[in-house]
């Protein structure tokens, strides 16, 4: 008997647009061999396209080996990931999600290498990739930006844990509690590529201890360095507002994020 899925895995993005139902999905393309678990990507394409398009990688910071017993599905099978990927594809780009084994940071590196391998037959433009992460997945995404400094043309973060700066330990404390991958631990903004534009959606009433503090410190340091940062502060929102709060402001923030990646990648 299959395990019942946690109700949070069924929550979709509370915004839709024409074309999301027509998106073409290629599932379970193996990106790295493994004897223990399936490590594969799902690729979402616009309904009508022949040319190689830019792609957005949706980062996972958790091991599916641990997630499945708790959630009833892999991270990239959650409706939030699926609906975001469909939105990106309906916007005229390619979206990529993936499954993980026991080491999500290493798996993400393997996915990036796979996407950038010539002749992968994915019909994407590997010279223009975007990166997307939210919440506890963001520290893994930040670490990948540091390691693959020339791989990405933009990055989008929704209510993210960012970096521990100024001697604070908020992200490290959350990592110990939630056990997410954090290859950016101990690093600073100088380790990030200077020219990659960031979009950060902040939930003003986020209840996770230290999360907004990590965003605020990151923004302060980024502005001191005059880095390309776009901040949208949804001041009344709680964590995961894109799938939990059906308001006009939620829809506007989602639409603005999609327009951001379109303008940087199309």
C-alpha positions as a Markdown table, in Angstrom:
| # | Residue | x | y | z |
|---|---|---|---|---|
| 1 | Unk | 0.0 | 0.0 | 0.0 |
| 2 | Unk | 1.4 | 3.4 | -1.0 |
| 3 | Unk | 1.9 | 6.0 | 1.8 |
| 4 | Unk | -0.6 | 8.8 | 2.1 |
| 5 | Unk | 0.9 | 12.1 | 1.1 |
| 6 | Unk | 1.2 | 15.0 | 3.6 |
| 7 | Unk | -1.3 | 17.7 | 2.9 |
| 8 | Unk | 1.4 | 20.3 | 2.3 |
| 9 | Unk | 2.6 | 18.3 | -0.7 |
| 10 | Unk | -0.8 | 18.9 | -2.4 |
| 11 | Unk | -0.6 | 22.7 | -2.2 |
| 12 | Unk | -0.2 | 24.4 | -5.6 |
| 13 | Unk | 1.0 | 27.9 | -6.4 |
| 14 | Unk | -2.0 | 30.3 | -6.0 |
| 15 | Unk | -1.5 | 31.9 | -9.4 |
| 16 | Unk | -2.1 | 30.5 | -12.9 |
| 17 | Unk | -1.6 | 31.7 | -16.4 |
| 18 | Unk | -2.5 | 30.5 | -19.9 |
| 19 | Unk | -0.5 | 27.6 | -21.1 |
| 20 | Unk | 0.3 | 25.8 | -17.9 |
| 21 | Unk | -2.0 | 22.8 | -18.8 |
| 22 | Unk | -0.3 | 22.5 | -22.2 |
| 23 | Unk | 3.2 | 22.2 | -20.9 |
| 24 | Unk | 5.2 | 19.2 | -22.2 |
| 25 | Unk | 6.9 | 17.2 | -19.4 |
| 26 | Unk | 9.7 | 14.7 | -19.9 |
| 27 | Unk | 10.0 | 12.6 | -16.7 |
| 28 | Unk | 12.6 | 10.5 | -15.0 |
| 29 | Unk | 15.7 | 11.3 | -17.2 |
| 30 | Unk | 18.6 | 9.9 | -15.2 |
| 31 | Unk | 21.3 | 12.5 | -14.5 |
| 32 | Unk | 23.6 | 10.2 | -12.6 |
| 33 | Unk | 23.7 | 6.4 | -12.0 |
| 34 | Unk | 22.9 | 5.1 | -8.6 |
| 35 | Unk | 22.3 | 1.6 | -7.3 |
| 36 | Unk | 20.4 | 2.8 | -4.2 |
| 37 | Unk | 17.9 | 5.4 | -5.4 |
| 38 | Unk | 16.6 | 6.9 | -8.6 |
| 39 | Unk | 18.4 | 10.1 | -9.4 |
| 40 | Unk | 16.5 | 11.8 | -12.3 |
| 41 | Unk | 15.3 | 15.1 | -13.6 |
| 42 | Unk | 11.9 | 16.1 | -14.9 |
| 43 | Unk | 12.0 | 18.7 | -17.7 |
| 44 | Unk | 9.0 | 21.0 | -18.4 |
| 45 | Unk | 8.8 | 22.6 | -21.9 |
| 46 | Unk | 6.5 | 25.2 | -23.4 |
| 47 | Unk | 3.8 | 23.6 | -25.5 |
| 48 | Unk | 5.3 | 24.9 | -28.8 |
| 49 | Unk | 9.0 | 25.4 | -29.3 |
| 50 | Unk | 11.7 | 24.1 | -31.6 |
| 51 | Unk | 14.6 | 26.3 | -30.5 |
| 52 | Unk | 16.9 | 25.6 | -27.5 |
| 53 | Unk | 15.6 | 27.7 | -24.6 |
| 54 | Unk | 17.0 | 29.0 | -21.4 |
| 55 | Unk | 16.2 | 26.8 | -18.4 |
| 56 | Unk | 15.4 | 27.4 | -14.7 |
| 57 | Unk | 16.7 | 24.8 | -12.2 |
| 58 | Unk | 14.5 | 24.4 | -9.1 |
| 59 | Unk | 16.9 | 23.4 | -6.3 |
| 60 | Unk | 16.2 | 20.9 | -3.6 |
| 61 | Unk | 18.1 | 21.0 | -0.3 |
| 62 | Unk | 16.7 | 17.8 | 1.2 |
| 63 | Unk | 17.4 | 14.2 | 0.7 |
| 64 | Unk | 14.4 | 12.3 | -0.8 |
| 65 | Unk | 15.6 | 9.3 | 1.2 |
| 66 | Unk | 14.4 | 11.1 | 4.3 |
| 67 | Unk | 11.6 | 13.1 | 2.7 |
| 68 | Unk | 9.6 | 10.3 | 1.3 |
| 69 | Unk | 8.8 | 8.6 | 4.6 |
| 70 | Unk | 7.7 | 12.0 | 6.0 |
| 71 | Unk | 5.9 | 13.5 | 3.0 |
| 72 | Unk | 4.8 | 10.5 | 1.0 |
| 73 | Unk | 6.6 | 11.7 | -2.1 |
| 74 | Unk | 9.8 | 13.1 | -3.4 |
| 75 | Unk | 10.4 | 16.8 | -3.1 |
| 76 | Unk | 10.1 | 17.4 | -6.9 |
| 77 | Unk | 6.7 | 15.5 | -6.8 |
| 78 | Unk | 5.2 | 18.1 | -4.5 |
| 79 | Unk | 2.5 | 20.2 | -6.2 |
| 80 | Unk | 4.3 | 23.4 | -5.3 |
| 81 | Unk | 7.3 | 22.3 | -7.4 |
| 82 | Unk | 5.2 | 21.0 | -10.2 |
| 83 | Unk | 3.0 | 24.1 | -10.5 |
| 84 | Unk | 6.0 | 26.5 | -10.3 |
| 85 | Unk | 7.7 | 24.5 | -13.1 |
| 86 | Unk | 4.6 | 24.7 | -15.2 |
| 87 | Unk | 4.4 | 28.4 | -14.7 |
| 88 | Unk | 8.0 | 28.9 | -15.8 |
| 89 | Unk | 7.4 | 26.7 | -18.9 |
| 90 | Unk | 4.2 | 28.6 | -19.8 |
| 91 | Unk | 6.3 | 31.8 | -19.6 |
| 92 | Unk | 8.4 | 30.5 | -22.5 |
| 93 | Unk | 11.3 | 28.9 | -20.6 |
| 94 | Unk | 12.3 | 25.4 | -19.6 |
| 95 | Unk | 12.0 | 24.3 | -16.0 |
| 96 | Unk | 14.0 | 21.5 | -14.4 |
| 97 | Unk | 13.3 | 19.6 | -11.2 |
| 98 | Unk | 15.1 | 16.6 | -9.8 |
| 99 | Unk | 15.1 | 13.8 | -7.2 |
| 100 | Unk | 18.0 | 13.4 | -4.7 |
| 101 | Unk | 19.7 | 10.6 | -2.9 |
| 102 | Unk | 21.5 | 10.9 | 0.5 |
| 103 | Unk | 23.6 | 14.0 | -0.4 |
| 104 | Unk | 21.4 | 16.7 | -2.0 |
| 105 | Unk | 24.3 | 19.1 | -2.4 |
| 106 | Unk | 26.3 | 16.6 | -4.4 |
| 107 | Unk | 23.2 | 15.6 | -6.4 |
| 108 | Unk | 22.6 | 19.3 | -7.3 |
| 109 | Unk | 26.2 | 19.5 | -8.6 |
| 110 | Unk | 25.6 | 16.4 | -10.7 |
| 111 | Unk | 22.4 | 17.9 | -12.1 |
| 112 | Unk | 24.2 | 21.2 | -13.0 |
| 113 | Unk | 27.0 | 19.2 | -14.7 |
| 114 | Unk | 24.4 | 17.2 | -16.6 |
| 115 | Unk | 22.5 | 20.2 | -17.8 |
| 116 | Unk | 25.7 | 21.8 | -19.0 |
| 117 | Unk | 27.0 | 18.7 | -20.8 |
| 118 | Unk | 27.0 | 19.2 | -24.6 |
| 119 | Unk | 24.8 | 16.9 | -26.5 |
| 120 | Unk | 22.5 | 16.0 | -23.6 |
| 121 | Unk | 19.5 | 16.1 | -26.0 |
| 122 | Unk | 17.5 | 18.2 | -23.6 |
| 123 | Unk | 17.1 | 21.0 | -26.1 |
| 124 | Unk | 18.1 | 23.7 | -23.7 |
| 125 | Unk | 20.5 | 26.6 | -23.8 |
| 126 | Unk | 23.0 | 25.7 | -21.1 |
| 127 | Unk | 24.8 | 29.1 | -21.5 |
| 128 | Unk | 21.8 | 30.8 | -19.9 |
| 129 | Unk | 20.5 | 29.1 | -16.8 |
| 130 | Unk | 18.5 | 30.4 | -13.9 |
| 131 | Unk | 18.3 | 29.1 | -10.4 |
| 132 | Unk | 15.2 | 29.0 | -8.1 |
| 133 | Unk | 15.0 | 28.1 | -4.4 |
| 134 | Unk | 12.8 | 28.8 | -1.4 |
| 135 | Unk | 12.9 | 28.4 | 2.3 |
| 136 | Unk | 15.4 | 25.7 | 3.5 |
| 137 | Unk | 16.4 | 24.9 | 0.0 |
| 138 | Unk | 18.1 | 28.3 | -0.5 |
| 139 | Unk | 21.4 | 27.5 | 1.4 |
| 140 | Unk | 22.1 | 24.7 | -1.1 |
| 141 | Unk | 21.3 | 27.0 | -4.0 |
| 142 | Unk | 23.7 | 29.7 | -2.6 |
| 143 | Unk | 26.4 | 27.1 | -2.3 |
| 144 | Unk | 25.9 | 26.0 | -5.9 |
| 145 | Unk | 26.1 | 29.7 | -7.1 |
| 146 | Unk | 29.5 | 29.9 | -5.2 |
| 147 | Unk | 30.8 | 26.7 | -6.8 |
| 148 | Unk | 29.5 | 27.2 | -10.3 |
| 149 | Unk | 30.2 | 30.9 | -10.6 |
| 150 | Unk | 29.8 | 31.1 | -14.4 |
| 151 | Unk | 26.8 | 28.8 | -14.7 |
| 152 | Unk | 23.8 | 31.0 | -13.8 |
| 153 | Unk | 22.4 | 34.2 | -15.2 |
| 154 | Unk | 19.9 | 34.9 | -12.4 |
| 155 | Unk | 18.6 | 33.5 | -9.1 |
| 156 | Unk | 15.2 | 33.7 | -7.5 |
| 157 | Unk | 14.6 | 33.1 | -3.8 |
| 158 | Unk | 11.3 | 32.9 | -2.0 |
| 159 | Unk | 11.2 | 33.4 | 1.8 |
| 160 | Unk | 14.7 | 31.9 | 2.0 |
| 161 | Unk | 17.3 | 31.2 | 4.7 |
| 162 | Unk | 20.3 | 33.1 | 3.3 |
| 163 | Unk | 23.8 | 33.3 | 4.8 |
| 164 | Unk | 25.0 | 33.6 | 8.4 |
| 165 | Unk | 26.7 | 37.0 | 8.5 |
| 166 | Unk | 28.0 | 39.3 | 11.2 |
| 167 | Unk | 28.7 | 36.4 | 13.5 |
| 168 | Unk | 25.1 | 35.2 | 13.6 |
| 169 | Unk | 24.1 | 31.5 | 13.5 |
| 170 | Unk | 20.4 | 31.6 | 12.5 |
| 171 | Unk | 20.9 | 29.4 | 9.4 |
| 172 | Unk | 23.2 | 27.0 | 11.2 |
| 173 | Unk | 20.6 | 26.6 | 14.0 |
| 174 | Unk | 17.9 | 25.9 | 11.4 |
| 175 | Unk | 20.1 | 23.4 | 9.6 |
| 176 | Unk | 20.6 | 21.4 | 12.8 |
| 177 | Unk | 16.9 | 21.3 | 13.3 |
| 178 | Unk | 15.7 | 20.6 | 9.8 |
| 179 | Unk | 18.8 | 18.9 | 8.4 |
| 180 | Unk | 18.9 | 20.6 | 5.0 |
| 181 | Unk | 22.0 | 20.8 | 2.9 |
| 182 | Unk | 24.1 | 24.0 | 3.5 |
| 183 | Unk | 27.2 | 24.0 | 1.3 |
| 184 | Unk | 27.3 | 27.8 | 1.8 |
| 185 | Unk | 28.0 | 27.5 | 5.5 |
| 186 | Unk | 30.9 | 29.8 | 6.7 |
| 187 | Unk | 30.8 | 31.7 | 3.4 |
| 188 | Unk | 30.1 | 35.4 | 2.7 |
| 189 | Unk | 28.9 | 37.5 | -0.2 |
| 190 | Unk | 32.4 | 37.8 | -1.5 |
| 191 | Unk | 32.1 | 34.1 | -2.5 |
| 192 | Unk | 29.1 | 34.8 | -4.8 |
| 193 | Unk | 29.4 | 35.9 | -8.4 |
| 194 | Unk | 29.0 | 39.7 | -8.5 |
| 195 | Unk | 27.0 | 39.9 | -11.7 |
| 196 | Unk | 24.2 | 37.5 | -11.1 |
| 197 | Unk | 20.9 | 39.3 | -10.5 |
| 198 | Unk | 19.0 | 38.2 | -7.4 |
| 199 | Unk | 15.3 | 38.3 | -6.8 |
| 200 | Unk | 14.3 | 37.8 | -3.2 |
| 201 | Unk | 10.6 | 37.6 | -2.0 |
| 202 | Unk | 10.4 | 38.3 | 1.7 |
| 203 | Unk | 7.4 | 37.3 | 3.8 |
| 204 | Unk | 7.1 | 40.1 | 6.4 |
| 205 | Unk | 5.4 | 37.9 | 9.0 |
| 206 | Unk | 7.5 | 34.8 | 8.5 |
| 207 | Unk | 7.4 | 32.7 | 11.7 |
| 208 | Unk | 10.7 | 30.8 | 11.3 |
| 209 | Unk | 13.2 | 32.1 | 13.8 |
| 210 | Unk | 16.1 | 34.0 | 12.2 |
| 211 | Unk | 14.9 | 33.6 | 8.6 |
| 212 | Unk | 14.0 | 37.2 | 7.9 |
| 213 | Unk | 17.0 | 38.3 | 9.9 |
| 214 | Unk | 19.2 | 36.4 | 7.5 |
| 215 | Unk | 17.5 | 38.1 | 4.6 |
| 216 | Unk | 17.9 | 41.5 | 6.1 |
| 217 | Unk | 21.6 | 41.1 | 6.8 |
| 218 | Unk | 22.1 | 39.7 | 3.3 |
| 219 | Unk | 20.3 | 42.7 | 1.7 |
| 220 | Unk | 22.3 | 45.1 | 3.8 |
| 221 | Unk | 25.6 | 43.6 | 2.8 |
| 222 | Unk | 24.5 | 43.3 | -0.9 |
| 223 | Unk | 23.6 | 47.0 | -1.1 |
| 224 | Unk | 26.9 | 48.0 | 0.5 |
| 225 | Unk | 28.6 | 46.1 | -2.4 |
| 226 | Unk | 26.1 | 47.6 | -4.9 |
| 227 | Unk | 25.1 | 44.1 | -6.1 |
| 228 | Unk | 22.1 | 43.6 | -8.5 |
| 229 | Unk | 19.3 | 42.8 | -6.0 |
| 230 | Unk | 15.6 | 43.0 | -6.4 |
| 231 | Unk | 13.6 | 42.7 | -3.1 |
| 232 | Unk | 9.9 | 42.3 | -2.9 |
| 233 | Unk | 8.6 | 42.5 | 0.7 |
| 234 | Unk | 5.1 | 41.0 | 1.1 |
| 235 | Unk | 4.8 | 42.7 | 4.5 |
| 236 | Unk | 1.7 | 40.9 | 5.7 |
| 237 | Unk | 2.6 | 37.4 | 4.4 |
| 238 | Unk | 3.5 | 34.3 | 6.4 |
| 239 | Unk | 6.0 | 31.6 | 5.2 |
| 240 | Unk | 5.0 | 29.8 | 2.0 |
| 241 | Unk | 2.5 | 32.5 | 1.1 |
| 242 | Unk | 2.7 | 31.5 | -2.6 |
| 243 | Unk | 0.8 | 28.2 | -1.8 |
| 244 | Unk | -1.1 | 29.2 | 1.3 |
| 245 | Unk | -2.4 | 32.8 | 0.9 |
| 246 | Unk | -4.7 | 33.3 | -2.0 |
| 247 | Unk | -4.6 | 37.1 | -2.3 |
| 248 | Unk | -4.0 | 39.6 | -5.1 |
| 249 | Unk | -0.6 | 40.5 | -3.5 |
| 250 | Unk | 0.5 | 36.9 | -3.6 |
| 251 | Unk | -0.4 | 36.6 | -7.3 |
| 252 | Unk | 1.4 | 39.9 | -8.0 |
| 253 | Unk | 4.6 | 38.7 | -6.3 |
| 254 | Unk | 4.5 | 35.4 | -8.2 |
| 255 | Unk | 3.9 | 37.2 | -11.5 |
| 256 | Unk | 6.8 | 39.7 | -10.8 |
| 257 | Unk | 9.1 | 36.8 | -10.1 |
| 258 | Unk | 8.2 | 35.1 | -13.4 |
| 259 | Unk | 8.7 | 38.4 | -15.2 |
| 260 | Unk | 12.1 | 38.7 | -13.6 |
| 261 | Unk | 13.4 | 35.4 | -14.9 |
| 262 | Unk | 11.9 | 36.1 | -18.3 |
| 263 | Unk | 13.7 | 39.4 | -18.6 |
| 264 | Unk | 17.0 | 37.8 | -17.6 |
| 265 | Unk | 16.8 | 34.6 | -19.6 |
| 266 | Unk | 14.6 | 35.0 | -22.7 |
